[in-house]
Amino acid sequence: MSHKPCFLLVGCGAIGERHARLAAERGQLVAVCDVDEKKLKAFTKSYDCYGYTALGDMLRNETADALLVCTPNALHAAHSMAGLKAGLHVLCEKPMALRTADAQKMIAAAKKARRHLLIVKQNRYNPAVVAVKQLLDKGRLGTISSVQ
């Protein structure tokens, strides 16, 4: 009998909803965390899980395999490192971090904890992105001076 993966989620916004749904379909969503109590209550009701307003409390009180980080971009590094320090694998929404130094700290924390740190990059399969990548690889776009 295989282990059903258990997930914790921080960030109960629209992206968090997508991750929560997938976590519940593929395993068990054990608990969620958000500072917005209205969003938190909606998630705990929808997914029949525990809710926390402080990430540290959730990490201390719950047992899981992975933390899903779906918070605002500026919090990704701190939340991911907290999950890694707690011994969890981490799946973090993009961007990984706002500063290169923070991204490097996240990688170091993952190595130290011997846990996986995964960053969501779903657009790499978007047909338009794939087409642009192919044009870049073939050198058909000339010298790129700016990208937004």
MIKOLMAR-489080 format. One line per field, with one value per residue: residue in one letter; x, y, z of N, C-alpha, C, O, CB in turn. Coordinates in steps of 0.001 Angstrom, whole numbers. Glycine has a CB too. Layout:
MIKOLMAR-489080
r	(A:...)
nxx	(X:...)
nyy	(Y:...)
nzz	(Z:...)
caxx	(X:...)
cayy	(Y:...)
cazz	(Z:...)
cxx	(X:...)
cyy	(Y:...)
czz	(Z:...)
oxx	(X:...)
oyy	(Y:...)
ozz	(Z:...)
cbxx	(X:...)
cbyy	(Y:...)
cbzz	(Z:...)
END
This chain:
MIKOLMAR-489080
r	(M:S:H:K:P:C:F:L:L:V:G:C:G:A:I:G:E:R:H:A:R:L:A:A:E:R:G:Q:L:V:A:V:C:D:V:D:E:K:K:L:K:A:F:T:K:S:Y:D:C:Y:G:Y:T:A:L:G:D:M:L:R:N:E:T:A:D:A:L:L:V:C:T:P:N:A:L:H:A:A:H:S:M:A:G:L:K:A:G:L:H:V:L:C:E:K:P:M:A:L:R:T:A:D:A:Q:K:M:I:A:A:A:K:K:A:R:R:H:L:L:I:V:K:Q:N:R:Y:N:P:A:V:V:A:V:K:Q:L:L:D:K:G:R:L:G:T:I:S:S:V:Q)
nxx	(846:637:1931:-154:332:825:-81:749:-405:388:-1024:-3920:-5105:-6131:-4275:-3452:-5817:-5922:-3708:-4535:-6766:-5576:-3832:-5663:-6915:-4841:-3681:-3626:-4826:-3714:-3547:-4017:-2753:-3186:-3187:-5529:-8461:-11029:-10647:-9169:-11020:-12867:-11317:-10713:-13216:-14008:-12062:-11968:-9990:-7400:-6832:-4609:-3342:-749:2290:4447:3168:1574:3569:4838:2823:1693:1937:3405:4239:5003:5245:3227:3811:2160:1995:2205:4713:6988:7212:7913:10597:11182:9040:9399:11943:11342:9641:11418:13309:11701:11712:10306:9478:9371:7143:7164:5511:6084:7574:10692:12178:12679:15160:18439:20220:18472:17314:19554:19951:17668:18184:20460:19305:17604:19451:20815:18731:18205:16043:13566:13296:11079:10136:7399:6868:4910:4323:6180:5227:3285:1858:2561:4863:6537:6824:8190:10537:11581:12099:14053:16070:16793:17932:16442:15379:17163:19375:18590:17543:15950:13495:10200)
nyy	(-1182:2160:5316:8026:11219:14015:17378:20774:24101:27422:30513:31494:32410:32946:31395:29679:28284:26685:25008:23820:22346:20472:19210:18041:16272:14535:13689:14393:17357:18738:21038:24622:27973:31425:34971:36302:35914:35375:34231:32043:30608:29876:28087:26075:25052:24209:22262:20633:20842:21832:25203:27996:31150:31853:30916:29654:28440:26528:24928:23914:22417:20570:17592:16672:15996:17901:21444:23838:26773:29639:32362:36028:37351:38535:37103:34522:33449:33501:31954:29532:28752:28422:26215:24276:24212:23090:20526:19775:19008:21459:23191:25901:28755:30742:33996:32485:33945:37386:38453:37599:36709:35765:33609:31979:31418:29920:27634:26689:26122:24037:22084:21711:20722:18465:18181:18487:21360:22895:24870:26465:26593:26832:28007:27232:25264:26442:27007:29359:30241:28056:28205:30677:30026:28083:29680:31366:29471:28766:31055:32990:35388:37404:39678:39897:42534:43358:42159:41629)
nzz	(0:-941:240:915:-225:1924:2337:3172:2947:2199:1780:667:-1760:-5207:-6728:-4733:-4401:-6708:-6224:-3833:-4640:-6377:-4570:-2809:-4553:-5277:-2980:446:1789:4498:6162:6027:5606:6149:6386:6079:7507:6536:3979:4829:6413:4443:2911:4808:5238:2637:2078:4242:6330:8670:9849:9922:11039:11229:9860:11198:13387:12059:10877:13145:14364:12602:10576:7575:4107:2263:1629:143:-1409:-1867:-1608:-1575:-3830:-2533:-217:-778:-531:2288:3302:1951:2888:5593:5482:4452:6528:8440:7619:5348:1927:-640:-2723:-4604:-5800:-8754:-8817:-7886:-5991:-5057:-5062:-6087:-4109:-2151:-3504:-3716:-1011:-528:-2080:-759:1732:1018:251:2673:4269:2902:1154:-1446:-3462:-5350:-8123:-9531:-12926:-15027:-17506:-19379:-21016:-22476:-25631:-27138:-25807:-26185:-28966:-29252:-27889:-29595:-31850:-30747:-30165:-32751:-33606:-34932:-34191:-33987:-32258:-28918:-27000:-24938:-22669:-21600)
caxx	(0:1477:1664:-893:1088:149:364:392:-448:390:-1506:-5255:-5629:-6556:-3280:-3563:-7010:-5520:-2834:-5338:-7587:-4696:-3345:-6767:-7164:-3716:-3228:-4439:-4494:-3809:-3801:-3724:-2387:-3336:-3461:-6909:-9281:-12181:-10148:-8764:-12231:-13424:-10479:-10869:-14545:-13999:-11137:-12050:-8640:-7130:-6415:-3711:-3018:709:2985:5224:2253:1202:4729:5108:1715:1200:2859:3112:5381:5407:4611:2912:3965:1326:1865:2752:6084:8007:7253:8290:11866:11053:8121:10031:13017:10712:9192:12607:13856:10788:11888:9345:9751:8660:6764:6980:5059:7028:9010:11348:12512:12834:16597:19305:20761:17432:17214:20707:19674:16662:18875:21311:18419:17135:20578:21053:17618:18080:14658:13384:12752:10568:9557:6394:7138:3931:4246:7139:4470:2348:2244:3234:6200:7295:7144:9233:11765:12105:12668:15301:17061:17212:18550:15594:14884:18253:19906:17562:18076:15057:12361:9285)
cayy	(0:3352:6445:9139:12415:15008:18718:21999:25169:28793:31445:31041:33215:32223:30367:28704:27452:25667:24041:23088:21374:19385:18492:17222:15201:13610:13313:14981:18704:18626:22348:25804:29150:32718:36035:36724:34894:35035:33260:30856:29865:29279:26939:24982:24468:23520:21132:19889:20810:22813:26503:28781:32496:32008:29781:28944:27576:25383:24050:23247:21575:19625:16663:16553:15712:19066:22748:24534:28206:30388:33672:37095:37114:38968:36155:33184:32971:33243:30841:28300:28372:27930:24848:23423:24073:22191:19170:19496:19354:22707:23584:27347:29454:31687:33800:31819:34985:38690:38774:36444:36241:34972:32343:31177:30950:28856:26443:26211:25544:22746:21141:21426:19910:17280:18193:19049:22695:22939:26157:26322:27304:26192:28616:26670:24390:27273:26936:30581:30246:27011:28736:31693:29311:27468:30760:31767:28410:28778:32343:33671:36663:38362:39992:40320:43593:43585:41228:41960)
cazz	(0:-1045:1118:330:159:2756:1993:3867:1972:2723:773:249:-2856:-6404:-7056:-3648:-4674:-7693:-5554:-2849:-5365:-6830:-3388:-2309:-5526:-5383:-1646:1501:2220:5958:6766:5229:6385:5506:7358:5842:8172:5695:3001:5586:6798:3224:2557:5783:5007:1340:2032:5507:6877:9717:9376:10775:10567:11344:9255:12217:14151:11229:10717:14432:14812:11595:9929:6144:3242:1482:1803:-1097:-1131:-2807:-993:-2420:-4286:-1575:904:-1253:22:3734:3542:1462:3816:6823:5198:4348:7880:9157:7090:4288:549:-913:-4066:-4516:-6994:-9327:-8955:-6763:-5022:-5697:-5092:-6339:-2827:-1495:-4242:-3315:352:-641:-2583:340:2758:504:334:4091:4772:2044:685:-2774:-3621:-6717:-8467:-10583:-14176:-15900:-18827:-20328:-21916:-23215:-27046:-27586:-25203:-26891:-30303:-29092:-27511:-30818:-32661:-30084:-30355:-34154:-33897:-35916:-33666:-33922:-30923:-27972:-26127:-23803:-22569:-20513)
cxx	(892:993:907:-183:229:775:-95:437:-439:39:-2812:-5894:-6009:-5572:-3298:-4734:-6671:-4669:-3615:-6156:-6747:-4178:-4423:-7077:-6092:-3180:-4184:-3925:-4768:-4201:-3410:-3434:-2588:-3630:-4886:-7850:-10499:-11778:-9796:-9967:-12868:-12638:-10697:-12215:-14556:-13177:-11090:-10654:-8508:-6665:-5586:-3525:-1519:1391:3763:4371:1879:2370:5066:4055:1256:2321:2443:4394:5916:4605:4431:2903:3270:1049:2357:4253:7156:8160:7742:9558:11720:10153:8707:11112:12448:10232:10350:13209:13001:10861:10928:9954:8926:8406:6376:6514:6170:6655:9579:11619:12651:14293:17394:19840:19737:17255:18366:20534:18656:17312:19753:20463:17907:18232:20829:19980:17474:16621:14620:12789:12371:9893:8623:6788:6207:3908:5229:6451:3426:2779:2973:4663:7091:7723:8260:10569:12403:12744:13997:16405:17615:17874:17742:15098:15973:18727:18771:18160:17200:13916:11498:8231)
cyy	(1246:4456:7523:10425:13427:16378:19759:23092:26514:29731:30980:31954:32337:31112:29277:27757:26344:24581:23203:22002:20186:18556:17557:16060:14126:13121:13874:16379:18742:19953:23451:26975:30405:33752:36557:35634:34481:33985:31943:29986:29190:28029:25780:24294:23649:22245:20318:19705:21862:24127:27249:30173:32777:30740:28982:28004:26338:24404:23298:22191:20500:18776:16516:16217:16968:20304:23371:26024:29007:31796:34762:36904:37453:38007:34766:32655:32608:32046:29514:27825:27859:26491:23874:23165:23126:20756:18789:19745:20616:22861:25047:27910:30363:33098:33142:32807:36296:39103:37497:35862:35385:33623:31414:30629:29818:27553:25848:25551:24178:21691:20735:20493:18585:17081:18813:20450:22819:24282:25961:27203:26750:26770:28033:25735:25160:27287:28183:30649:29218:27521:29781:31029:28673:28520:31242:30755:28397:30095:33200:35036:37725:38564:40527:41365:43848:42582:41673:40891)
czz	(0:-114:347:741:918:2505:3001:2807:2682:1575:168:-798:-4033:-6786:-5986:-3856:-5672:-7037:-4548:-3525:-5824:-5659:-2858:-3253:-5483:-4045:-618:1825:3717:6598:5806:6158:5550:6587:7220:6381:7358:4648:3682:5921:5584:2821:3521:5612:3714:1349:3316:6116:7972:9104:10404:10177:10659:10819:10292:13040:13347:11112:12001:14770:13842:11018:8472:5401:2574:1859:421:-795:-2230:-2295:-1953:-2661:-3253:-393:504:-583:1495:4005:3083:2431:5142:6635:5115:5719:8722:8621:5984:2914:290:-2401:-3968:-5851:-7506:-8891:-7705:-5637:-5783:-5835:-5307:-5033:-2086:-2183:-3856:-1900:341:-1087:-1484:1423:2320:596:1780:4657:4026:1605:-702:-2664:-5090:-6960:-9657:-11776:-15252:-17311:-19838:-21316:-22725:-24681:-27556:-27047:-25897:-28269:-30227:-28745:-28746:-31732:-32079:-30340:-31780:-34549:-34858:-35446:-33576:-32495:-30042:-27048:-24914:-23848:-21397:-20424)
oxx	(1789:-177:1301:-94:-935:1997:-1166:1232:-1171:705:-2814:-7090:-6189:-5992:-3176:-4654:-7086:-4881:-3378:-6229:-7157:-4095:-4138:-7459:-6390:-2322:-5402:-2740:-5922:-5073:-2596:-3813:-2206:-4258:-5403:-8004:-10959:-12471:-10093:-9934:-13354:-13231:-10849:-12332:-15054:-13542:-10264:-10206:-9406:-6166:-5827:-3549:-1064:1104:3739:4796:1866:2184:5532:4371:503:3482:1276:5478:7118:3471:5371:2079:3729:-24:2869:4967:8134:9138:7960:9576:12102:10474:8534:11186:13020:10397:10275:13577:13512:10156:10747:10838:7894:9301:5383:7061:7088:5482:9012:11324:12732:14625:17056:19901:20099:17066:18173:20929:18770:17024:19781:20861:17786:17976:21032:20285:16731:16064:15516:11884:13236:9161:9004:7008:6672:3504:5122:7026:2753:3947:3917:5573:8263:8857:9174:11613:13622:13800:14950:17530:18778:18327:18308:14468:15710:18503:18091:19168:17643:13435:12006:7347)
oyy	(1374:4519:7886:10712:13654:16519:19650:23015:26719:29748:30157:32239:31128:30008:28092:26574:25199:23390:22001:20873:19034:17331:16415:14981:12941:12240:13834:16566:18773:19999:23260:26973:30447:33432:37189:34574:33346:32987:30865:28769:28063:27023:24634:23087:22524:21260:19416:18589:22681:24157:27147:30345:33830:29634:27751:26894:25228:23193:22160:21180:19605:19181:16266:16162:17098:20229:23423:26491:29050:32349:34451:36368:36718:38093:33919:31516:31510:31211:28490:26640:26953:25652:22768:22035:22442:19874:17604:20588:20822:22692:25394:27576:30708:33350:33236:32534:36305:39989:36443:34642:34387:32606:30210:29497:28867:26491:24631:24526:23265:20547:19557:19585:17699:15986:19563:20687:22846:24778:25367:28406:26252:26071:28312:25431:24576:27551:28060:31071:29484:27294:29770:31433:28719:28280:31495:31117:28054:30249:34057:35764:38840:37718:41490:41113:44482:42207:42045:40966)
ozz	(833:261:-761:1935:587:2466:3598:1870:3650:540:-748:-729:-3883:-7131:-6297:-3527:-5497:-7263:-4427:-3039:-5679:-5753:-2497:-2801:-5633:-3996:-793:2102:4145:7465:4902:7329:4381:7596:8142:5774:7477:4455:3167:5732:5683:2432:3097:5819:3697:708:3456:6378:8169:7979:11607:8958:10214:11277:10264:13360:13879:11234:11945:15396:14226:10978:8171:5981:2342:2332:-372:-10:-3372:-2535:-3029:-1814:-3119:349:1370:-115:1899:4851:3745:2755:5748:7521:5650:6038:9609:9110:5703:2760:929:-3229:-3330:-6902:-6763:-8617:-6616:-4473:-7011:-6622:-4768:-4879:-1463:-1516:-3691:-1622:1115:-536:-1304:1975:3137:972:2076:5430:4447:1676:-1089:-1864:-5965:-6103:-10666:-11631:-16277:-18240:-21032:-22361:-23575:-24966:-28337:-27760:-26164:-28690:-31051:-29256:-28916:-32317:-32817:-30685:-31990:-35683:-35536:-36213:-33126:-31630:-30397:-26388:-23957:-24917:-20339:-19571)
cbxx	(-963:1503:2980:-2400:1681:236:-130:1364:-1684:1784:-473:-6167:-4609:-6715:-1854:-3710:-8179:-4738:-1676:-6262:-8266:-3515:-2907:-8017:-7249:-2617:-1792:-4431:-5323:-2479:-3036:-4898:-929:-4464:-2464:-7165:-9732:-12747:-8920:-8036:-13252:-13418:-9000:-10730:-15624:-13472:-9768:-12722:-7587:-6077:-7610:-2336:-3794:1130:3928:5910:980:754:5932:5171:576:494:2876:2480:4997:5251:5461:1539:5476:7:2651:2495:6337:7668:5883:8489:12959:10498:6798:10637:13952:9528:8406:13653:13952:9351:11751:8091:9392:9451:5590:8280:3778:7054:9714:12657:13829:12084:17045:20473:21184:16103:17218:21990:19166:15549:19730:22132:17229:16662:21856:21091:16323:18594:13732:12483:13780:9579:10664:4971:8645:2567:4479:8249:3788:2286:1019:2442:6117:6446:5885:8837:11463:10980:11678:15082:16445:16016:19914:14410:14272:17827:21077:17002:18233:14510:12845:8642)
cbyy	(-2:3859:7009:9140:13073:14628:19086:22307:25037:29170:31631:30949:34263:33193:30990:29417:28327:26319:24764:24044:22038:19954:19482:18083:15777:14258:13810:14090:19808:18143:22501:26136:29053:32689:37186:36990:35399:36310:33819:31262:30809:30305:27340:25513:25578:24439:21624:18508:21041:22280:27317:28070:33538:32291:30262:29929:28349:25853:24856:24282:22426:20371:15275:17863:14696:18782:23680:24062:28599:29652:33724:38468:37906:40349:36039:33208:34032:34482:31091:28523:29572:28844:24812:24064:25448:22711:18196:20348:18163:23909:22691:28031:30267:31577:35137:31161:34640:39741:39481:36841:37437:35737:32599:32009:32106:29261:26788:27375:26485:22887:21763:22734:20691:16017:18973:18139:23816:21773:27209:26703:27161:26311:30080:25923:23287:28722:26708:31823:29950:25710:29355:32716:28226:26725:31935:31930:27053:28518:32129:32802:36453:39685:41035:39112:44879:45034:39736:43345)
cbzz	(1229:-2483:1702:790:-1078:4265:624:5095:1074:3360:-311:1456:-3288:-7567:-7176:-2316:-5224:-8857:-4850:-2084:-6573:-7625:-2287:-2116:-6929:-6134:-1383:2764:1434:6540:8091:4273:6873:4425:7184:4309:9516:4999:2261:6873:7472:2069:2547:7224:4945:275:1720:5283:5767:10703:8999:10941:11373:12832:8159:13129:14546:9830:10267:15557:15122:10473:10654:5587:2187:-1:2744:-1696:-1032:-3053:333:-1775:-5523:-1060:1521:-2759:-150:4453:2836:60:4072:7233:3904:3428:8563:9054:8187:4468:-461:-383:-4647:-4078:-6704:-10870:-9222:-7217:-4231:-4915:-3775:-7255:-1950:-1486:-5774:-3404:1227:-1630:-3831:942:3044:-951:-271:4896:4669:2786:1668:-3636:-3174:-6979:-8786:-10053:-14603:-15295:-18708:-19586:-21118:-22625:-27884:-27141:-23681:-27033:-30954:-27995:-26438:-31568:-32759:-28574:-30028:-35055:-34457:-36252:-32302:-34521:-31013:-27160:-26905:-23807:-22383:-20717)
END
